[in-house]
Amino acid sequence: MSIDIERALPIEDRVAITELYGRYSTSFDGGDGAGCVELFTKDGTFTMTGREPVAGRAALTQFFVAAAKRSAGIHHTVSNILVEKVSVDRARGSAHVLAVRVDGDTVRLAALGRYRDEFVKVGGRWLVHTRCVESAVPDSLIGAVIVRPD
């Protein structure tokens, strides 16, 4: 498999976007809703399968601050990150995401799916312009026990 040079980002941009995935997970898992919002553009959008989009700074702030209150025990793992250049200051990315909730001695499924993202470079910093979270499991599996002592 060869690399498409036209879609390849400079390594420093690729690293910055990969770190953006990590900063998002760390902020969310740490209950830092304001930290999540700061990773989005002012007109950014967050969408989850089957739910209404959350758009703009005010709505994102309300959404992530509320989510931060419910995020105790959540741990995200993000993998298979792919990023491609759209233009000098725009990129597209995707990644697999698994989130579990640790509740005492029980681990439950919180999310399993994929991020589909569009990034914009603003003032030399990469930010999320749109994030679509596509679930790979039916809603009935969210909260399912993964590990519990017998």
WOGI-V236739 format. One record per residue. N is the residue number from 0. RES is the residue in three letters. SS is DSSP state (hx for helix, st for strand, lp for the rest). OMEGA is omega in whole degrees, 0 to 359 (NA if undefined). BURIAL is + if it has 24 or more other C-alpha atoms within 12 Angstrom, else -. Layout:
n	res	ss	omega	burial
N	RES	SS	OMEGA	BURIAL
N	RES	SS	OMEGA	BURIAL
This chain:
n	res	ss	omega	burial
0	MET	lp	181	-
1	SER	lp	179	-
2	ILE	lp	176	-
3	ASP	lp	184	-
4	ILE	hx	180	-
5	GLU	hx	182	-
6	ARG	hx	181	-
7	ALA	lp	175	-
8	LEU	lp	171	+
9	PRO	lp	186	-
10	ILE	hx	181	-
11	GLU	hx	176	-
12	ASP	hx	179	+
13	ARG	hx	179	+
14	VAL	hx	181	-
15	ALA	hx	180	+
16	ILE	hx	176	+
17	THR	hx	177	+
18	GLU	hx	177	-
19	LEU	hx	174	+
20	TYR	hx	180	+
21	GLY	hx	179	+
22	ARG	hx	178	+
23	TYR	hx	181	+
24	SER	hx	181	+
25	THR	hx	178	+
26	SER	hx	181	+
27	PHE	hx	182	+
28	ASP	hx	179	+
29	GLY	lp	180	+
30	GLY	lp	182	+
31	ASP	lp	181	+
32	GLY	hx	179	+
33	ALA	hx	178	+
34	GLY	hx	176	+
35	CYS	hx	183	+
36	VAL	hx	182	+
37	GLU	lp	179	+
38	LEU	lp	180	+
39	PHE	st	172	+
40	THR	st	181	+
41	LYS	st	179	-
42	ASP	st	183	+
43	GLY	st	181	+
44	THR	st	176	+
45	PHE	st	182	+
46	THR	st	173	+
47	MET	st	179	+
48	THR	lp	175	-
49	GLY	lp	180	-
50	ARG	lp	179	-
51	GLU	lp	177	-
52	PRO	lp	174	-
53	VAL	st	188	+
54	ALA	st	176	+
55	GLY	lp	186	+
56	ARG	hx	182	+
57	ALA	hx	181	-
58	ALA	hx	177	+
59	LEU	hx	179	+
60	THR	hx	179	+
61	GLN	hx	181	-
62	PHE	hx	185	+
63	PHE	hx	176	+
64	VAL	hx	177	+
65	ALA	hx	179	-
66	ALA	hx	180	+
67	ALA	hx	179	+
68	LYS	hx	181	-
69	ARG	hx	191	-
70	SER	lp	180	+
71	ALA	lp	178	-
72	GLY	lp	180	+
73	ILE	st	177	+
74	HIS	st	179	+
75	HIS	st	167	+
76	THR	st	181	+
77	VAL	st	183	+
78	SER	st	178	-
79	ASN	st	181	-
80	ILE	st	174	+
81	LEU	st	181	+
82	VAL	st	176	+
83	GLU	st	181	+
84	LYS	st	171	+
85	VAL	st	176	-
86	SER	st	182	-
87	VAL	lp	184	-
88	ASP	lp	178	+
89	ARG	st	179	+
90	ALA	st	175	+
91	ARG	st	178	+
92	GLY	st	172	+
93	SER	st	179	+
94	ALA	st	172	+
95	HIS	st	179	+
96	VAL	st	172	+
97	LEU	st	177	+
98	ALA	st	177	+
99	VAL	st	176	+
100	ARG	st	176	+
101	VAL	st	183	+
102	ASP	st	184	-
103	GLY	lp	180	-
104	ASP	lp	181	-
105	THR	st	175	-
106	VAL	st	182	-
107	ARG	st	176	+
108	LEU	st	176	+
109	ALA	st	178	+
110	ALA	st	173	+
111	LEU	st	182	+
112	GLY	st	185	+
113	ARG	st	169	+
114	TYR	st	169	+
115	ARG	st	190	+
116	ASP	st	167	+
117	GLU	st	183	+
118	PHE	st	177	+
119	VAL	st	176	+
120	LYS	st	183	+
121	VAL	st	180	-
122	GLY	lp	179	-
123	GLY	lp	183	-
124	ARG	st	177	-
125	TRP	st	179	+
126	LEU	st	175	+
127	VAL	st	174	+
128	HIS	st	174	+
129	THR	st	173	+
130	ARG	st	174	+
131	CYS	st	178	+
132	VAL	st	180	+
133	GLU	st	181	+
134	SER	st	177	+
135	ALA	lp	182	-
136	VAL	lp	176	-
137	PRO	lp	179	-
138	ASP	hx	182	-
139	SER	hx	179	-
140	LEU	hx	178	-
141	ILE	lp	184	-
142	GLY	lp	179	-
143	ALA	lp	179	-
144	VAL	st	176	-
145	ILE	st	180	-
146	VAL	st	175	-
147	ARG	st	178	-
148	PRO	lp	179	-
149	ASP	lp	NA	-
